[in-house]
Amino acid sequence: AVKALQERLGQPFVNLCGLKNIEELTAVYDDICDRLGIPHMDMEAEQKEAQLRIGNAADKLNGRPVVIGGESHNHAGMIAEALHKNGISILRLFDSERKDEHFENIDTEAVEQAKAFAEKRFFAPEAVAVGDTAIYFTGTKHFYRQIRFNSHFGLYAAVKMAEELAKAANMERDPREIQKKGHGCSAL
């Protein structure tokens, strides 16, 4: 369908959801600017600001491991990679949608939700978690809930996740909160 639409409109398709890292995102932005004949965005300034803010969040986490559920963002792997590169220890990324992707230095586990929730084969109560899958598996009391992306895209999404994780590290919550909604949309 995408190919047919691309041919009919005479416009190339850009898969922003399939990007794996900030470099790919920057390349797509550059390509779009070239095609539109407009000046390139200053991604270097954006990256420096993001690195500073993620670094500040990493300092607040003080080495505590982070576990990310893939449902927390369409680009969970890209965000995990950005956080890791800027000093945040990523213990694991649970992601059912990107089973075949591998991110450098990040333990990624493909999760079929209904089966995984029945098995509960991972436990890390010392971790800080984002996303219901990560919260459920870790058993941590330090988490924040985010489903998909809460309107956060690109570098800002990584910054926002890092800052929210730093806040969650200092707050205790009851992980049973996630049980109220039935473990995500695809469960059973």
C-alpha angles and dihedrals in degrees: 000000000000092000092050092049091048091053094044094050096035089229127121119243117239115200103207091168092061098057117121104192146014092260091060090048091051091049091052091050090050091049092050091049091049092050092048092044093234130130116276119259116254096247092164092069090045091050093049092051091047092049091051094050094043089048090053090051090048089055090052091049088053095204097314111150120248127213119197127201113214092228090067092079140000087236097042092140094050090048092047089052092049091049092048093049089053099052106277115129108231108200096181145344116213109201127161095179099057101044096152100044121100125198120204113258093356122112103226122190125189109225129198096201105216093047094041094051090052092052101038092192101169128065128179111151091172091063129096110230140199123192127034095264092055092044092050096047098044098046087214124156090208110081148107127218121235125162115201107326113315088228093301117135139175120351092346089063091058092046093048093048092049092050093047091049090052090053092046091053088068098044129072119214134173109259089209086081089087093054090067092073099045101255099292136313098291098050116120 
